[in-house]
Amino acid sequence: MLEDGKVLILRGASQQARVSHAAPAYHFDGLNVLKTAMAAEGMRRFAALHASLEAYGQLHRICAPFVTDPAESWLIENAIWSMTHGYALLQMQNPIRNDLAPFRAPPLAQQFSMLLNREGAPGGSPA
């Protein structure tokens, strides 16, 4: 796992994997192909039934305090899941933020807080 602020490079990937510095370049045609392979493996693992149920359990527990009607808990769970998924895609597509980047996403926690404090949100207050 990379520390905050560090950028993944092929040589760094080889150090993390404890293989020769040439190994990633031999197996992957560039950094983007390596990242794609890493994402695909992560999704494969996530799609396993145990991992999916565990992830849903975490989502359910995190959303529970905001549910006012148990029959509609799926609405909040879907909204939080969708927002988190979209945020992750934005970060993957444009991980470097600078003055030239067309979009800077605020921290995810800040977005959740803003949405949950809006009028009409469970437990929310008037905007």
N, C-alpha and C positions, 0 to 999 in steps of 0.2 A: 504494500500500500504506500502511496506517495504521501509525503508530508505536505501540509498546506503551502501553496506557493511554488511547488516544484512542478516542472513540466516533464511529461513522459517523453523520453527519447529511446531509440533502439538500444543504445549502449546501456542506459539506465535500466531498461527492461531486462537485459541480460544479467545485470548485477542483481536485480531483485530475484530473478529466477535461478541465480547461481549457476549460470551456464557461460560458455565462452561468449565474448562480445560479438562474434560473427554469427552465432546461432540464430538470433531473431532475423537477421538479414537473409540468412540461408532459407529459412522456412516461410518468411513473410515478405512480400514485395512492397516494403515500405511501412511507415508508421501507421498510416490509415488502415491498411490491411490487418495489421496487428490489432489495432483498436476494434475493428469490426469483428475479428475472431474472438477477442475478449468479450465483447458485448454479446455475441452469439452464444458463447459458452455460459455467460451469466444468465441469459434468458433460458437456455436449456436447463440449467440447474433450478432456476426459479419456477419453471413450468412443471417440475416434478410435483406430484400430488402433495407430499408432505410439506414442501417449501411453500406451495400455494396456500394450503390451509393455514400454515403458520403465519404467512404474510397477511392473509385476510383476518386472522385472529388479532394481529397487532392493529390493523386498520380499525377493526370493530371496537377494540378497547380504547383507542385514541379518540374515536368519534363519539363514544358513549356519553360523555358529559354534555354534549351538545344536542342530544336526542330528546325531544319533548314528547314525541308520539312514537312508541316502539314499532308500530306498523310502518312507519316511514323512515326508519333508520337507514335503509338502503339509499335514500335520497342524499343524505349527508355523506355517507360512505362513498357513494359514487362521485359526488362533487369534490371531495378531498382527494380521492384516488386520481380523478381526471386532472385536477390542478397540479398535483405532485408529479404525475407522469409528464404533463406538458412542460412543467418547469425543468424537469430532468432533460427533456429533449432540447429545450432552449439552451441549457448549459452545455450539452454535448455538441450542439451545432455551432456555438460561438463562445467557446470557453475563455477567450482572451477579451477582456473588457478594457477599452481605452477610448480616447476622445474620438477616434475614427469609427468605433462600433456604432451601428445605427440604433441599438437597443441595449439598455442596461436593466436587467431584471433586479428588482429590489429583493432583499433576503426573503426566503420563503416564509419564515416565521412572521415577518412584518406583514406579508400579504394575508396570511391566515388571520392574524389579529385584526387587520382592517376589515376583512369580510365578516368575521364573527361578531364584530361590534356594530355592524350596520343594522338599521331598522329592518325588522322582518326576519333577521337571523335568530335562531334559537338562542335565547339568553342575551340577545343584542339590545343595544339602546338606540334611540333615535340618532341619526347621523348629524 
